[in-house]
Amino acid sequence: MRFASGVVFAVLFAVMALLATPVLTPALAASPKDTADCEQMTNPTLKISACTRILQSGNPAKEAKTAALHHRGVGYLLKQDFDRAILEFNEALKLDPAYKRSLNSRGNAWKGKGELDLALADYNEAIRVDPTFSFPYNGRASVWYNKGEWDRAIADYSEVIRLDPGLAAPYANRGNAWKAKGELDRALEDQNEALRRDPKNVVVYANRGEIFRLKGDLDRALIEQDQSVRLDPQSPLPFQERGDTYRYKGDLKRALADYDQALRLGGLGGQQASGARRRPSSASAQATMAVFRTQKAAWDASLGIGVKKHDAPRRTPSLRRPKSTEGWWEEEAAR
């Protein structure tokens, strides 16, 4: 699987970077409530409207205006309106070209649009402005990851760990890069470190389950994935991952049940660490399900279910993962 679940952790890092933005300095008519609403991260619409009121409250000081523009851009970023987010970050950077958080967040927006080279340029500039700022290293690592440059991704994730050793996300992300290189033992070590720092993270359990599946230990994979389902039964991620394992075990009935549940909970889309979900095109989801249902029909036929004995195929159909399903939730760019 080229795109690994850890890219979903890159989502968590982007949000953390945004949360790290300095508080706004209230200016003129800007109320404390507007300041708090502009800085909060759970309601993008409220965030945008509050930041707009601050920007319209007379003549805010340069620092307050820069921060409000940045936060309003973050609101659009959370709404996945990448073009509008970029415009807001551009305005913030006109006021302060060295505003590292807008550089980092604009990189996230470019990455959301699939413009990886532009994202890379913004991450590089944020790092130049402040080499101790860990978040752009994480963003840059995810760009290298999406480009298939595993060693460069590992190097940047390692730098994030050096700068912020208490965080779970860089360990999980680096673990996925090790997994992409085929170094499953090192991948598992990093996922274990992530779990020590965040014992109830659904994505880490999903990551570990996938590693055990790749190592051929399907029963242990199911243990991890069952825990993932228990931790977040409203996320499509655990059900898709567990469905994969059931599928490799040849239990297509349970696999389809889990895939169906994943679709009901949001389709074959990305589960972000912040709790937000992206819905992919229904055509993609239906095409994926069609592959699974076709394979289940072939499997049933191989067992003589629903067909005459002499009609059943002589060989069990391959259960190898079809390319169309690779990275169904982890291929979303980090925000």
C-alpha positions as CSV (number, residue, x, y, z in Angstrom):
1,M,0.0,0.0,0.0
2,R,1.8,3.1,-1.2
3,F,-0.1,5.6,0.8
4,A,-0.1,4.7,4.4
5,S,-2.4,5.6,7.2
6,G,0.2,7.7,8.8
7,V,-0.6,10.3,6.3
8,V,-3.9,10.6,8.2
9,F,-1.5,11.6,11.3
10,A,-0.1,14.3,9.1
11,V,-3.6,15.8,9.4
12,L,-3.2,15.9,13.3
13,F,0.1,17.7,13.0
14,A,-1.3,20.4,10.7
15,V,-4.1,21.1,13.2
16,M,-1.6,21.2,16.1
17,A,0.4,23.7,14.2
18,L,-2.6,25.9,13.8
19,L,-3.5,25.6,17.5
20,A,0.1,26.8,18.3
21,T,-0.7,30.2,16.7
22,P,-0.1,33.0,19.2
23,V,-3.2,34.5,20.8
24,L,-4.7,37.5,19.1
25,T,-4.2,40.9,20.7
26,P,-7.6,42.5,21.1
27,A,-7.7,45.7,19.2
28,L,-10.3,48.5,19.5
29,A,-13.8,47.0,19.3
30,A,-12.7,43.4,19.1
31,S,-14.5,41.6,22.0
32,P,-12.9,38.8,24.1
33,K,-15.6,36.5,22.7
34,D,-14.6,37.3,19.1
35,T,-11.0,36.7,20.0
36,A,-11.8,33.3,21.5
37,D,-14.1,32.3,18.6
38,C,-11.5,33.3,16.1
39,E,-8.9,31.1,17.7
40,Q,-11.1,28.0,18.3
41,M,-10.7,25.0,16.0
42,T,-13.9,23.1,16.2
43,N,-16.3,25.3,14.3
44,P,-14.8,26.7,11.1
45,T,-17.9,28.8,10.2
46,L,-17.9,30.5,13.6
47,K,-14.1,30.9,13.4
48,I,-14.3,32.7,10.0
49,S,-17.1,35.1,11.1
50,A,-15.4,36.0,14.4
51,C,-12.1,36.7,12.6
52,T,-14.0,38.8,10.1
53,R,-15.5,40.9,12.9
54,I,-12.0,41.5,14.3
55,L,-10.7,42.6,11.0
56,Q,-13.7,44.9,10.6
57,S,-13.4,46.3,14.1
58,G,-11.9,49.7,13.3
59,N,-8.2,49.6,12.6
60,P,-6.6,46.6,14.3
61,A,-2.9,46.6,15.1
62,K,-0.6,44.9,12.6
63,E,0.0,41.9,14.9
64,A,-3.7,41.4,15.6
65,K,-4.6,41.8,11.9
66,T,-2.0,39.3,10.8
67,A,-3.2,36.8,13.4
68,A,-6.8,37.3,12.4
69,L,-6.1,36.8,8.7
70,H,-4.1,33.7,9.5
71,H,-6.9,32.3,11.7
72,R,-9.5,33.1,9.0
73,G,-7.3,31.2,6.5
74,V,-7.2,28.3,8.9
75,G,-11.0,28.4,9.0
76,Y,-11.2,28.0,5.3
77,L,-8.5,25.3,5.5
78,L,-10.7,23.4,7.9
79,K,-13.6,23.7,5.5
80,Q,-11.2,22.4,2.7
81,D,-11.7,25.6,0.7
82,F,-8.0,25.6,-0.2
83,D,-8.1,28.5,-2.7
84,R,-9.7,30.9,-0.2
85,A,-7.4,29.7,2.5
86,I,-4.4,30.5,0.3
87,L,-5.7,34.0,-0.3
88,E,-6.0,34.7,3.4
89,F,-2.5,33.3,4.1
90,N,-1.2,35.5,1.3
91,E,-2.7,38.6,3.0
92,A,-1.2,37.6,6.3
93,L,2.2,37.2,4.7
94,K,2.0,40.6,3.0
95,L,1.9,42.1,6.5
96,D,4.6,39.8,7.9
97,P,6.5,37.8,5.3
98,A,8.2,35.8,8.1
99,Y,5.0,34.7,9.7
100,K,6.0,31.1,10.0
101,R,2.6,29.7,10.8
102,S,1.0,31.1,7.7
103,L,3.9,29.7,5.7
104,N,3.3,26.3,7.2
105,S,-0.5,26.5,6.8
106,R,-0.2,27.7,3.2
107,G,2.0,24.7,2.6
108,N,-0.8,22.6,4.0
109,A,-3.3,24.2,1.7
110,W,-1.1,23.7,-1.4
111,K,-0.7,20.1,-0.4
112,G,-4.5,19.8,-0.1
113,K,-4.7,20.9,-3.7
114,G,-2.1,18.4,-4.7
115,E,0.5,21.1,-5.5
116,L,3.3,19.3,-3.7
117,D,6.2,21.4,-5.1
118,L,4.5,24.6,-4.0
119,A,3.8,23.1,-0.6
120,L,7.5,22.1,-0.4
121,A,8.6,25.6,-1.1
122,D,6.4,27.0,1.8
123,Y,7.6,24.3,4.2
124,N,11.3,25.1,3.3
125,E,10.7,28.8,3.9
126,A,9.0,28.2,7.2
127,I,12.0,26.1,8.2
128,R,14.4,28.8,7.0
129,V,12.6,31.3,9.2
130,D,12.7,29.1,12.2
131,P,14.7,25.9,12.1
132,T,13.3,24.9,15.5
133,F,9.7,25.0,14.3
134,S,8.8,21.3,14.1
135,F,5.5,21.4,12.1
136,P,6.9,22.3,8.7
137,Y,9.3,19.3,9.0
138,N,6.3,17.1,9.4
139,G,4.5,18.7,6.4
140,R,7.7,18.4,4.3
141,A,8.0,14.8,5.3
142,S,4.5,14.0,4.1
143,V,5.4,15.6,0.8
144,W,8.4,13.3,0.5
145,Y,6.2,10.4,1.5
146,N,3.7,11.2,-1.2
147,K,6.5,11.4,-3.7
148,G,7.7,8.0,-2.6
149,E,11.0,9.3,-1.2
150,W,10.9,7.3,2.0
151,D,14.4,8.1,3.2
152,R,13.9,11.8,3.0
153,A,10.5,11.4,4.7
154,I,12.1,9.4,7.5
155,A,14.8,12.0,8.0
156,D,12.3,14.8,8.4
157,Y,10.1,12.8,10.7
158,S,13.2,12.1,12.8
159,E,13.8,15.8,13.0
160,V,10.3,16.3,14.3
161,I,10.9,13.7,16.9
162,R,14.1,15.4,18.0
163,L,12.4,18.7,18.3
164,D,9.2,17.3,19.9
165,P,9.9,13.9,21.4
166,G,6.7,13.8,23.5
167,L,4.4,13.7,20.5
168,A,2.8,10.6,19.1
169,A,2.2,11.7,15.5
170,P,5.8,11.8,14.2
171,Y,6.5,8.3,15.5
172,A,3.3,7.0,13.7
173,N,4.2,8.8,10.5
174,R,7.8,7.6,10.6
175,G,6.5,4.1,11.2
176,N,4.5,4.3,8.1
177,A,7.5,5.4,6.1
178,W,9.4,2.4,7.4
179,K,6.5,0.2,6.5
180,A,6.5,1.6,2.9
181,K,10.2,0.6,2.7
182,G,9.3,-2.9,3.8
183,E,11.1,-2.6,7.2
184,L,8.1,-3.9,9.2
185,D,10.0,-4.4,12.5
186,R,11.1,-0.8,12.6
187,A,7.7,0.3,11.6
188,L,6.2,-1.6,14.5
189,E,8.7,-0.1,16.9
190,D,7.6,3.4,15.9
191,Q,3.9,2.6,16.1
192,N,4.5,1.2,19.6
193,E,6.3,4.4,20.6
194,A,3.3,6.4,19.2
195,L,0.9,4.2,21.3
196,R,2.9,4.9,24.5
197,R,2.3,8.6,23.9
198,D,-1.3,8.3,22.9
199,P,-2.8,5.0,24.2
200,K,-6.2,5.5,22.8
201,N,-5.5,6.7,19.3
202,V,-7.6,4.7,16.8
203,V,-5.2,5.3,13.9
204,V,-2.2,3.9,15.7
205,Y,-4.1,0.7,16.4
206,A,-5.1,0.6,12.7
207,N,-1.5,1.1,11.7
208,R,-0.3,-1.7,14.0
209,G,-3.1,-4.0,12.7
210,E,-1.9,-3.4,9.1
211,I,1.7,-4.1,10.0
212,F,0.7,-7.4,11.7
213,R,-1.3,-8.3,8.6
214,L,1.6,-7.6,6.3
215,K,3.8,-9.8,8.6
216,G,1.3,-12.6,8.1
217,D,-0.1,-12.6,11.6
218,L,-3.8,-12.1,10.7
219,D,-5.1,-13.1,14.1
220,R,-3.0,-10.4,15.9
221,A,-4.0,-8.0,13.2
222,L,-7.7,-8.6,14.1
223,I,-7.0,-8.0,17.8
224,E,-5.5,-4.6,16.9
225,Q,-8.4,-3.7,14.5
226,D,-11.1,-4.8,17.0
227,Q,-9.6,-2.4,19.5
228,S,-9.6,0.3,16.8
229,V,-13.3,-0.4,16.2
230,R,-14.0,-0.2,19.9
231,L,-12.2,3.1,20.3
232,D,-14.0,4.8,17.4
233,P,-17.1,3.0,16.1
234,Q,-18.2,6.1,14.2
235,S,-15.1,6.2,12.0
236,P,-14.9,4.3,8.7
237,L,-11.2,3.7,9.1
238,P,-11.3,0.8,11.6
239,F,-13.9,-1.0,9.6
240,Q,-12.0,-0.8,6.3
241,E,-8.8,-2.0,7.9
242,R,-10.6,-4.9,9.6
243,G,-12.4,-5.7,6.4
244,D,-9.0,-6.0,4.7
245,T,-7.9,-8.6,7.2
246,Y,-11.1,-10.6,6.9
247,R,-10.6,-10.5,3.2
248,Y,-7.1,-11.8,3.4
249,K,-8.4,-14.6,5.7
250,G,-10.9,-15.5,3.1
251,D,-13.9,-14.4,5.2
252,L,-15.5,-12.2,2.5
253,K,-18.9,-12.2,4.2
254,R,-17.4,-10.4,7.2
255,A,-15.1,-8.3,5.0
256,L,-18.1,-7.0,3.0
257,A,-20.0,-6.3,6.3
258,D,-17.1,-4.1,7.4
259,Y,-16.7,-2.4,4.0
260,D,-20.4,-1.7,4.0
261,Q,-20.2,-0.2,7.5
262,A,-17.2,2.0,6.4
263,L,-19.3,3.3,3.5
264,R,-22.3,4.0,5.8
265,L,-20.0,6.0,8.1
266,G,-18.5,8.2,5.5
267,G,-17.5,6.2,2.5
268,L,-14.0,5.4,1.4
269,G,-12.6,8.7,2.6
270,G,-10.0,10.0,5.0
271,Q,-10.5,9.9,8.7
272,Q,-8.5,12.8,10.1
273,A,-7.1,12.9,13.6
274,S,-9.2,16.0,14.4
275,G,-12.4,14.0,13.8
276,A,-13.2,15.5,10.5
277,R,-14.0,13.3,7.6
278,R,-13.7,13.7,3.8
279,R,-16.1,11.9,1.6
280,P,-14.7,10.6,-1.7
281,S,-16.6,10.4,-4.9
282,S,-19.5,7.9,-4.7
283,A,-18.3,6.5,-8.0
284,S,-14.9,5.6,-6.4
285,A,-16.6,3.9,-3.4
286,Q,-19.1,2.0,-5.6
287,A,-16.3,0.8,-7.9
288,T,-14.4,-0.4,-4.9
289,M,-17.4,-2.3,-3.5
290,A,-18.1,-3.7,-7.0
291,V,-14.6,-5.3,-6.9
292,F,-15.3,-6.8,-3.4
293,R,-18.7,-8.1,-4.4
294,T,-17.3,-9.6,-7.6
295,Q,-14.6,-11.4,-5.6
296,K,-17.1,-12.6,-3.0
297,A,-19.3,-14.0,-5.8
298,A,-16.3,-15.8,-7.2
299,W,-15.4,-17.1,-3.7
300,D,-18.9,-18.3,-3.1
301,A,-18.8,-20.0,-6.5
302,S,-15.5,-21.7,-5.5
303,L,-17.3,-23.2,-2.5
304,G,-20.3,-24.2,-4.5
305,I,-22.6,-21.7,-2.9
306,G,-25.5,-20.7,-5.1
307,V,-24.3,-22.6,-8.1
308,K,-24.4,-26.2,-9.3
309,K,-21.4,-28.2,-8.2
310,H,-20.1,-28.7,-11.8
311,D,-20.3,-24.9,-12.3
312,A,-17.9,-24.0,-9.5
313,P,-14.4,-22.9,-10.5
314,R,-11.7,-25.4,-9.7
315,R,-9.3,-22.8,-8.2
316,T,-9.8,-20.4,-5.3
317,P,-9.8,-16.9,-6.7
318,S,-6.9,-14.6,-5.7
319,L,-7.5,-12.4,-2.7
320,R,-4.7,-10.0,-3.4
321,R,-5.6,-6.4,-2.7
322,P,-6.7,-4.7,-6.0
323,K,-5.0,-1.5,-6.8
324,S,-8.2,0.4,-6.9
325,T,-8.5,0.1,-3.1
326,E,-5.0,1.0,-2.1
327,G,-4.9,4.0,0.3
328,W,-8.6,4.6,0.4
329,W,-8.4,6.7,3.5
330,E,-4.7,7.5,3.9
331,E,-4.1,9.0,0.5
332,E,-5.8,12.3,1.4
333,A,-3.2,15.1,1.7
334,A,-2.4,16.3,5.1
335,R,-4.3,19.5,6.0
